Structures are given as structure tokens and as C-alpha cells.
Amino acid sequence: MREIASLELHLAIKELKKGVEGAFLKKFYEDGKDSFRFVFHNSEGNIAVHCMLLKTFNSTRYSPVPRAPTSFAMAVRKRIENCKVKRIYQYGTDRIIVIEFSSKDGEYSFVIEMFGRGNVILVKNGIIDLCYKRIIYRDREIRSKMPYEIIEGRMGIEETENNLVELVEHACSEEDMLMRAVSRYISIGPAYLDDALRMHKIDPKARADSVDRDQVALAIGYIFTRIASPDPVAYSENGAYVDYSAYPLERYGSLQKERFASMNGLLDEFNKDERVEEDMESNRKVAEMDSSISKQRQLARRFADEEKGYAEMGRNVLENMNTINALIDEIKRKRKPTVEELNASSAVKVTGIDLKKKTVTIEL
């Protein structure tokens, strides 16, 4: 599965704002490796939001098989469960999601880093209170009790659009490939930039300082026009999803298209197979555990039955102890007694005797 682009994350969060801001965090789950789920409650009911690091952040209608809460999930719940969401936003056009919570203990920021290795960080008063992964970067360290600072990000979508001409001027002054140069100033996702440039007859691999800057600005402006009225679409081949975009891209003209009413709806459907696979793996582990427990219960019942049998045998031995002692004395008096001789003189039935092993088998 591919990583979510900044532009797509922007649209998903924009759609979520109305339902999440002002809502209360009812529950937080860790559904699997790098997979989390928030359940918010607002005046209209519950809204579940699925987060898979690097890949998606969207409202969801799929609920994975419940599993025992992890220590991380329990720690998050302890701090911000039932807290009110003040604000949810994307940090500039970086792939960073920030959910601000207000609690009786102070202000919390739940930061989701959708870049690099991905991470989930709970920050209180500028200090890391919890982190999903401890990561050491060249210029910062992510671990509890360390200050958390988001590196200075690029402009947000609206600000980028308002400063488009200036940003293009900077990009097109560089002696580098156009795609790389523009991406340093404008973060929207390479697929969208490539599509827009090609539509406007501009070679994405051309040297930045050799292209018509007005044409580049026009091409990028086209992207902002499209995302103002998004048309989310998923592409499939042989019945399987292969990619998606916020609006139809020319590069996928030959593939089957499925349109969605929202970016969140698209992300939920596109990524559901991976979640189903996780659920199937969970089901397999649960089934294995149930089978193991069933076997242990069977063994316990067998041992209990055997214990009853041994207890009964012990009682029989104690009740017939005088007779058994008399038999032992009889065997000691005779040098080579036979079964027939012993049965003739003993009150218990002798079924076997082994003089070499010095054992006698009796029935009680």
C-alpha cells in the first residue's frame, strides 16, 4: 500500500473537522502494528477514525475484532479519554496531524507523524508525555520527558496558493530537475504535480531554470482549482484496487474508476483489505489460543478423572492393609510360592507373582 500524499491528508482532515472538533474522545484503540482507532462522541453520535501510520487517516465504518488493550493504548486512555477536542489540523503541508485536547490536567497535543518511520506522540506543555516509538534522529530525539518541537514546516494549502507565483519563482531559479525543485517549495504529492505539468505540456524532468515560469504557475494553479472541488476516485485492475487520487489523473486513463463522495470514504475502502488481513490474523491467533485452552481443559479433566481413580485405589489399599500385610508375611515364609498356593491361603486374589522383581499383583 502506498503512503498518503500531503494533499490527500489535507482533504481528509478538512472533511473530519466538523465531526471531530468539539467532540469528546470516547475510546482509543491500538488495533495492530502502526494501526490505531479513535472513537469520538459528538451531539450526533459516535465517529470512528482509523489511523495507519504513513498510509491513511480517515473516518471508518469498519471495526476490527476487539483485542486486549495494549499498555500504550491504556496509557493514552488514562490521559485523554473523555477529553474534548479543541482543534484538529495538518501542520502546514507536512504530513503531520495534530489533535489538540483540553483536559482538567491541562492541554494535550496528540501528534501523528506520517513520514519517515511514522510515530504517535502525546505532548503536554511542550514535553513528550508518551510516544509510540522511541526514535533518535540526527537533530532530535523522540522519547518521554524530552521537549517536542515540530520542525518548521512548509506553508499550508491556502497560504501556498496565495503565494504561488513567488514560490514558483524560487523553484524555477534552481539548477535542478523541475519536479524536485518545485517539491522543495510546494508539497502536494508527486503524482499530482507530474499530472498537472504533463497536462500543460511541461516536461517534469526538465531543468527548472529552463521552463516558462508562467506555465508552471498555471499548471500548479490547476491542482488547487481541482482540490477546491475534489472528485475522489479509486483505480482498479482485474477487480483489485491499484491506486487512488483526489481527482481523476490522466496517467490512469485506461484503468477502471470508482468515484467516492468523500476522501474519507475512499481511504476507508481502499485500505480496508489490509485491515481485514490484520483481522484475519487476529482471528487466527484467537482461534489458536481457543484451541490451546480447549486442549488444556481436556487435560485438566483427564487429570481430575485420573486423580479420582488413584484416590479410590488408595482407599482400597488402606481398607485392605491388614490382609495385604498377611499376604506379604505368607510370601516371606514360603521360598517359591505359586499363585495357586497364595490364593488358597489369602483373602485377596493374587493374579501374578515375579520372584526376580520381587513383585506381586493382586485384585482388590
Buried (B, 14 or more C-beta within 10 A) or exposed (E): EEBBBBBBBBBBBBBBEEBBBBBBBBBBBBBBEBBBBBBBBBEEEEBBBBBBBBBBBBBBEBBBEEBEBBEBBEBBBEBBBEBBBBBBBBBBBBBBBBBBBBBEEEBBBBBBBBEEEBBBBBBBEEEBBBBBBEBEEEEEBBEEEEEBEBEEBBBBBEEBBEBBEEBBBBBBEBEBBBBBBBBBBBBBBBBBBBBBBBEBEBEBEBBBBEBEBEBBBBBBBBBBEBBEEBBBBBBBEEEEBBBBBBBBBEBBEEBEBBEBEBBBBBBBBBBBEBBEEBBEEBEEEEEEEEEEEEEEEEEEEEEEEEEEEEEEEEEEEEEBEEBBEBBEEBBEEEEEBEBEBBBEEBEBEBEEBEEEEEEBEBEE
